[in-house]
Amino acid sequence: MGRVLVVEREGDVAFGLSLMLAVGNHGTRRVSTGVEALSLLTSRRHFDLVITSSNILQGEGIELLRELKKRKPNVPIMMITSDDISPELEDTVGVVIQEPTSMTDLVESVNFQLKKR
């Protein structure tokens, strides 16, 4: 259905997210940094959605997420987190999914975002 860019520093988490999305018939590409994500999104590659987690903020900060949104405003960004986030960050990412989440809830959230496009 959709092409999803998974931005996650922890390889096993990125792999798990990709498997869940594959069950929902979504193709994925995994990267481990916001810089890599920005590079892919500004290349000729097409993505329908970006999924990241709050741990991506530890090294690069909200600035990279803002830049992703600025360069590709029509590509929704979803963040998976167990933390409380600021309203400013929520406005930047658009969709926040609280952990723990089930595969069904994740796929349904992705499908909903893709239908809105």
Residue frames as a rotation matrix with the C-alpha (Angstrom) as fourth column:
MET 1
0.564 0.826 0.000 0.00
0.826 -0.564 0.000 0.00
0.000 0.000 -1.000 0.00
GLY 2
0.974 -0.194 0.118 2.44
-0.195 -0.981 -0.009 2.67
0.117 -0.014 -0.993 1.16
ARG 3
0.231 -0.966 -0.120 6.17
0.534 0.229 -0.814 3.29
0.814 0.124 0.568 1.23
VAL 4
0.979 0.191 0.064 7.29
0.029 -0.444 0.896 4.06
0.200 -0.875 -0.440 4.80
LEU 5
0.009 -0.989 0.148 10.63
-0.086 -0.149 -0.985 5.44
0.996 -0.004 -0.087 5.97
VAL 6
0.873 0.202 -0.443 11.47
0.377 0.296 0.878 4.06
0.309 -0.934 0.182 9.43
VAL 7
0.089 -0.828 0.554 13.93
-0.278 -0.554 -0.784 6.27
0.956 -0.085 -0.280 11.33
GLU 8
0.956 0.242 0.168 15.15
-0.245 0.331 0.911 4.38
0.165 -0.912 0.376 14.38
ARG 9
0.163 -0.969 0.188 18.56
-0.952 -0.205 -0.230 4.22
0.261 -0.142 -0.955 16.10
GLU 10
-0.288 -0.224 0.931 18.00
-0.622 0.783 -0.004 0.75
-0.728 -0.580 -0.364 17.54
GLY 11
-0.729 -0.154 -0.668 18.28
-0.672 0.352 0.652 -1.84
0.135 0.923 -0.360 14.78
ASP 12
-0.915 0.393 -0.092 16.08
0.403 0.905 -0.137 -4.46
0.029 -0.162 -0.986 16.43
VAL 13
-0.273 0.840 -0.469 13.29
0.230 -0.417 -0.880 -1.93
-0.934 -0.347 -0.079 16.98
ALA 14
-0.292 0.102 -0.951 13.53
-0.815 -0.546 0.192 -0.75
-0.500 0.832 0.242 13.37
PHE 15
-0.926 -0.086 -0.368 13.40
-0.280 0.811 0.513 -4.37
0.255 0.578 -0.775 12.19
GLY 16
-0.712 0.696 -0.093 10.33
0.572 0.498 -0.652 -5.06
-0.407 -0.517 -0.753 14.35
LEU 17
-0.130 0.657 -0.743 8.53
-0.240 -0.748 -0.619 -1.98
-0.962 0.098 0.255 13.02
SER 18
-0.529 -0.148 -0.835 9.35
-0.839 -0.055 0.542 -3.03
-0.126 0.987 -0.095 9.47
LEU 19
-0.975 0.193 -0.108 7.96
0.177 0.974 0.140 -6.52
0.133 0.118 -0.984 10.07
MET 20
-0.410 0.871 -0.271 4.74
0.443 -0.069 -0.894 -5.10
-0.797 -0.486 -0.358 11.51
LEU 21
-0.076 0.357 -0.931 4.33
-0.595 -0.766 -0.245 -2.79
-0.800 0.535 0.271 8.55
ALA 22
-0.837 -0.267 -0.477 5.04
-0.544 0.488 0.682 -5.60
0.051 0.831 -0.554 6.10
VAL 23
-0.764 0.634 0.119 2.10
0.539 0.729 -0.422 -7.52
-0.355 -0.258 -0.899 7.57
GLY 24
0.144 0.828 -0.541 -0.01
0.243 -0.560 -0.792 -4.49
-0.959 -0.018 -0.281 6.62
ASN 25
0.433 -0.032 0.901 1.40
0.879 0.234 -0.414 -4.64
-0.198 0.972 0.130 3.05
HIS 26
0.966 -0.201 -0.165 3.60
-0.216 -0.973 -0.078 -1.57
-0.145 0.111 -0.983 3.46
GLY 27
0.486 -0.873 0.037 7.08
0.632 0.322 -0.705 -1.37
0.604 0.366 0.708 2.06
THR 28
0.951 -0.183 -0.248 9.76
0.089 -0.605 0.791 0.07
-0.295 -0.775 -0.559 4.33
ARG 29
0.275 -0.948 0.161 13.22
0.306 -0.073 -0.949 1.50
0.911 0.310 0.270 4.24
ARG 30
0.842 -0.011 -0.539 15.14
0.538 -0.050 0.842 1.70
-0.036 -0.999 -0.037 7.53
VAL 31
0.079 -0.850 0.520 17.68
0.162 -0.504 -0.848 4.35
0.984 0.152 0.098 8.51
SER 32
0.130 -0.100 -0.986 19.23
0.938 0.336 0.090 5.01
0.322 -0.937 0.137 11.90
THR 33
-0.604 -0.358 -0.713 19.64
0.612 -0.780 -0.127 8.80
-0.511 -0.513 0.690 11.92
GLY 34
0.472 0.768 -0.433 17.68
0.356 -0.615 -0.704 11.91
-0.807 0.178 -0.564 11.06
VAL 35
-0.136 -0.617 -0.775 20.49
-0.605 -0.568 0.558 12.96
-0.785 0.545 -0.296 8.73
GLU 36
-0.929 -0.163 0.332 20.06
0.106 0.742 0.662 9.76
-0.354 0.651 -0.672 6.70
ALA 37
-0.095 0.980 0.174 16.30
0.809 0.178 -0.560 10.30
-0.580 0.087 -0.810 6.63
LEU 38
0.403 0.200 -0.893 16.70
-0.118 -0.956 -0.267 13.86
-0.907 0.213 -0.362 5.40
SER 39
-0.589 -0.716 -0.373 19.09
-0.526 -0.011 0.850 12.71
-0.613 0.698 -0.370 2.69
LEU 40
-0.808 0.331 0.487 16.67
0.511 0.805 0.302 10.05
-0.292 0.493 -0.820 1.45
LEU 41
0.166 0.969 -0.184 13.66
0.722 -0.247 -0.647 12.34
-0.672 -0.025 -0.740 1.56
THR 42
0.381 -0.065 -0.922 15.42
-0.363 -0.928 -0.085 15.02
-0.850 0.367 -0.377 -0.47
SER 43
-0.811 -0.576 0.105 16.65
-0.165 0.397 0.903 12.53
-0.562 0.714 -0.417 -3.06
ARG 44
-0.570 0.596 -0.565 14.43
-0.750 -0.097 0.654 11.26
0.335 0.797 0.502 -5.84
ARG 45
-0.851 0.265 -0.454 13.11
0.351 0.929 -0.115 8.44
0.391 -0.257 -0.884 -3.65
HIS 46
-0.260 0.869 0.420 9.46
-0.514 -0.493 0.702 8.60
0.818 -0.033 0.575 -2.73
PHE 47
-0.885 0.107 -0.453 8.03
0.425 0.584 -0.692 7.92
0.191 -0.805 -0.562 0.73
ASP 48
-0.084 0.957 0.278 4.42
0.280 -0.245 0.928 8.23
0.956 0.156 -0.248 1.80
LEU 49
0.890 0.395 0.226 5.10
-0.152 -0.210 0.966 8.39
0.429 -0.894 -0.127 5.54
VAL 50
-0.294 -0.955 0.028 7.92
-0.275 0.057 -0.960 8.69
0.915 -0.289 -0.280 8.08
ILE 51
0.873 0.446 -0.197 7.86
0.052 0.316 0.947 6.79
0.485 -0.838 0.252 11.38
THR 52
-0.260 -0.954 0.148 10.34
-0.138 -0.114 -0.984 7.58
0.956 -0.276 -0.102 14.11
SER 53
0.448 0.351 -0.822 10.67
0.768 0.320 0.555 7.25
0.458 -0.880 -0.126 17.86
SER 54
0.984 0.001 0.177 11.52
-0.082 -0.883 0.462 9.78
0.157 -0.469 -0.869 20.51
ASN 55
0.547 -0.837 -0.011 15.02
0.409 0.255 0.876 8.33
-0.731 -0.484 0.482 20.91
ILE 56
0.222 -0.450 0.865 15.99
0.939 -0.140 -0.314 9.89
0.262 0.882 0.391 17.56
LEU 57
0.821 0.171 0.545 15.83
0.092 -0.981 0.169 13.23
0.564 -0.089 -0.821 19.35
GLN 58
0.823 -0.494 -0.280 18.70
0.376 0.105 0.920 12.35
-0.425 -0.863 0.273 21.68
GLY 59
-0.128 -0.978 0.167 21.43
0.797 -0.001 0.604 13.08
-0.591 0.210 0.779 19.16
GLU 60
-0.665 -0.181 0.725 19.94
0.714 -0.440 0.545 15.38
0.220 0.880 0.422 16.56
GLY 61
-0.769 0.369 -0.522 17.06
0.135 -0.705 -0.697 17.17
-0.625 -0.606 0.492 18.18
ILE 62
0.184 0.981 0.062 13.82
0.472 -0.033 -0.881 18.54
-0.862 0.192 -0.469 16.96
GLU 63
-0.039 -0.253 -0.967 15.60
-0.565 -0.792 0.230 20.63
-0.824 0.555 -0.113 14.30
LEU 64
-0.943 -0.330 -0.047 15.97
-0.233 0.553 0.800 17.66
-0.238 0.765 -0.598 11.97
LEU 65
-0.431 0.865 0.255 12.29
0.791 0.499 -0.354 16.82
-0.434 0.049 -0.900 12.31
ARG 66
0.303 0.500 -0.811 11.44
0.071 -0.861 -0.504 20.42
-0.950 0.096 -0.296 11.51
GLU 67
-0.447 -0.563 -0.695 13.69
-0.670 -0.304 0.677 20.27
-0.592 0.769 -0.241 8.46
LEU 68
-0.897 0.208 0.391 12.01
0.358 0.860 0.364 17.04
-0.260 0.466 -0.845 7.30
LYS 69
0.035 0.991 -0.129 8.63
0.761 -0.110 -0.639 18.74
-0.648 -0.076 -0.758 7.63
LYS 70
0.153 -0.054 -0.987 9.88
-0.286 -0.958 0.008 21.87
-0.946 0.281 -0.162 5.85
ARG 71
-0.699 -0.560 -0.445 11.33
-0.579 0.077 0.812 20.00
-0.420 0.825 -0.378 2.87
LYS 72
-0.836 0.454 -0.310 8.51
0.118 0.699 0.705 17.46
0.536 0.553 -0.638 2.53
PRO 73
-0.771 0.521 0.367 5.41
-0.622 -0.494 -0.607 19.06
-0.135 -0.696 0.705 4.05
ASN 74
0.166 0.904 -0.395 3.06
-0.937 0.269 0.222 16.53
0.307 0.333 0.891 2.46
VAL 75
-0.150 -0.276 -0.949 4.80
0.012 0.960 -0.281 13.53
0.989 -0.054 -0.140 4.01
PRO 76
0.729 0.493 0.474 3.28
-0.445 -0.186 0.876 12.85
0.520 -0.850 0.084 7.44
ILE 77
-0.497 -0.862 -0.098 5.58
-0.345 0.300 -0.889 12.10
0.796 -0.409 -0.447 10.37
MET 78
0.742 0.659 -0.126 4.50
-0.186 0.383 0.905 9.69
0.644 -0.647 0.407 13.10
MET 79
-0.387 -0.856 0.344 6.38
-0.651 -0.011 -0.759 9.36
0.653 -0.517 -0.553 16.38
ILE 80
0.538 0.434 -0.723 6.20
0.198 0.769 0.608 6.34
0.820 -0.470 0.328 18.65
THR 81
-0.489 -0.707 0.511 7.05
-0.325 -0.396 -0.859 7.15
0.810 -0.586 -0.036 22.25
SER 82
0.059 0.467 -0.882 6.45
0.807 0.498 0.317 6.17
0.588 -0.731 -0.347 25.84
ASP 83
-0.724 -0.430 -0.539 7.35
0.663 -0.649 -0.373 9.70
-0.189 -0.628 0.755 26.98
ASP 84
0.525 0.756 -0.391 5.26
0.591 -0.655 -0.472 12.80
-0.612 0.017 -0.791 27.33
ILE 85
-0.418 -0.669 0.614 6.11
0.908 -0.332 0.257 15.20
0.032 0.665 0.746 24.53
SER 86
-0.653 0.108 -0.750 5.79
0.154 -0.950 -0.271 18.94
-0.741 -0.292 0.604 24.22
PRO 87
0.484 0.875 0.002 2.97
0.272 -0.149 -0.951 20.49
-0.832 0.461 -0.310 22.19
GLU 88
0.308 -0.471 -0.827 5.65
-0.791 -0.610 0.052 21.99
-0.529 0.638 -0.560 19.94
LEU 89
-0.773 -0.619 0.139 7.05
-0.471 0.707 0.527 18.56
-0.424 0.342 -0.838 19.13
GLU 90
-0.303 0.749 0.590 3.57
0.461 0.657 -0.597 17.14
-0.834 0.090 -0.544 18.61
ASP 91
0.629 0.495 -0.599 2.84
-0.217 -0.628 -0.747 19.91
-0.746 0.600 -0.288 16.09
THR 92
-0.147 -0.792 -0.593 6.07
-0.909 -0.128 0.397 19.05
-0.390 0.597 -0.701 14.26
VAL 93
-0.926 -0.287 0.244 5.49
-0.203 0.926 0.320 15.32
-0.318 0.247 -0.915 14.01
GLY 94
-0.496 0.797 -0.345 1.75
-0.730 -0.169 0.662 15.47
0.469 0.580 0.666 13.56
VAL 95
0.601 0.703 -0.382 0.87
-0.417 0.683 0.600 12.01
0.682 -0.201 0.703 14.93
VAL 96
-0.474 -0.700 0.534 2.01
-0.842 0.184 -0.506 10.55
0.256 -0.690 -0.677 18.24
ILE 97
0.458 0.521 -0.720 1.51
-0.232 0.852 0.469 6.89
0.858 -0.048 0.511 19.08
GLN 98
0.246 -0.319 0.915 1.98
-0.969 -0.116 0.220 5.95
0.036 -0.941 -0.337 22.72
GLU 99
-0.377 -0.437 -0.817 3.98
-0.302 0.891 -0.338 2.83
0.876 0.119 -0.468 23.53
PRO 100
-0.777 -0.366 0.513 3.30
0.051 0.775 0.630 0.07
-0.628 0.515 -0.583 23.99
THR 101
-0.018 0.762 -0.648 1.29
-0.905 -0.288 -0.313 -0.31
-0.425 0.581 0.695 20.81
SER 102
0.169 0.151 0.974 0.00
0.098 0.981 -0.169 -3.38
-0.981 0.124 0.151 19.08
MET 103
-0.823 -0.443 0.355 0.73
0.338 0.120 0.933 -4.33
-0.456 0.888 0.051 15.50
THR 104
-0.108 0.885 0.453 -2.94
0.992 0.067 0.106 -3.81
0.063 0.460 -0.885 14.68
ASP 105
0.648 0.354 -0.675 -2.98
0.503 -0.863 0.031 -0.30
-0.572 -0.360 -0.737 16.15
LEU 106
-0.281 -0.837 -0.470 0.24
0.000 -0.489 0.872 0.65
-0.960 0.245 0.138 14.34
VAL 107
-0.817 -0.019 0.577 -0.96
0.549 0.282 0.787 -0.61
-0.178 0.959 -0.220 10.96
GLU 108
0.220 0.967 0.127 -4.37
0.975 -0.217 -0.038 1.03
-0.009 0.133 -0.991 11.41
SER 109
0.452 -0.125 -0.883 -2.71
0.256 -0.930 0.263 4.36
-0.855 -0.345 -0.388 12.28
VAL 110
-0.668 -0.737 -0.100 -0.46
0.043 -0.173 0.984 4.13
-0.743 0.653 0.147 9.22
ASN 111
-0.554 0.528 0.644 -3.40
0.833 0.336 0.440 3.22
0.016 0.780 -0.626 6.98
PHE 112
0.500 0.765 -0.406 -5.41
0.788 -0.597 -0.154 6.15
-0.360 -0.243 -0.901 8.35
GLN 113
0.098 -0.552 -0.828 -2.57
-0.011 -0.833 0.554 8.60
-0.995 -0.045 -0.088 7.66
LEU 114
-0.847 -0.465 0.259 -2.08
0.205 0.163 0.965 7.29
-0.491 0.870 -0.042 4.15
LYS 115
-0.186 0.868 0.461 -5.80
0.983 0.160 0.095 7.58
0.009 0.471 -0.882 3.34
LYS 116
0.484 0.351 -0.802 -5.76
0.509 -0.858 -0.068 11.22
-0.712 -0.375 -0.594 4.46
ARG 117
-0.485 -0.812 -0.326 -3.18
0.167 -0.451 0.877 12.11
-0.859 0.370 0.354 1.80
